[in-house]
């Protein structure tokens, strides 16, 4: 009876872990798409009047901002996944 209970508990824990993992991936992808495609392409005309470092904000997002946000997302994802791994007991 305890083997069956442990199996169910382990399966629920696994599902919760992957649900948290996929949720983090989705949030990261939405932020990345918003910054790179949204700010760099779609919203560029609206951002063109805001000066940043000698150029406008729309150009900055298209050339530098999306790359910097992507790098920040990589570090955030690694930090958050380490936290999630510890929470579910699957850390290295």
Beta strands, then each sheet from edge to edge (+ up, - down):
strand 1: 51-52
strand 2: 55-56
sheet 1: 1+ 2-
end
